[in-house]
Amino acid sequence: MKVNIEIDMTPDEARKVMGLPDVSKIQDKIALEMQKRIMASLDSHDPQALLKVWLPSGFEPFQKLWESAGHGSAKKDQPKPSR
C-alpha cells in the first residue's frame, strides 16, 4: 500500500508547525556584520585584510587544495611506461 500526502505551506509555516525558532533576525544581523567587515577591509585597500575576511582559516588550506589538484593532474599527464 502506498499513501502520498501533499502539504502546501510556506517554509515559515512549516517552521512554525514544527516548533522551530525564527532565526531570520539573527541571520539579518550576521549578514549586516559581515557586510560591515567586508566594506571596512575594502576601504583599507589592504590585500592581507581582504584575505583574512575571505579566508578566515588562512591561505594554507586553499593553497593545499590547489597543490593537490595540480599533483592529481600532473599524474594523469605523465605517459605510461611501455612494456
Secondary structure, 3 states (H helix, E strand, C coil): CCCCCCCCCCHHHHHHHHCCCCCHHHHHHHHHHHHHHHHHHHHHCCHHHHHHHHCCCCCHHHHHHHHHHHHHHHHHHCCCCCC
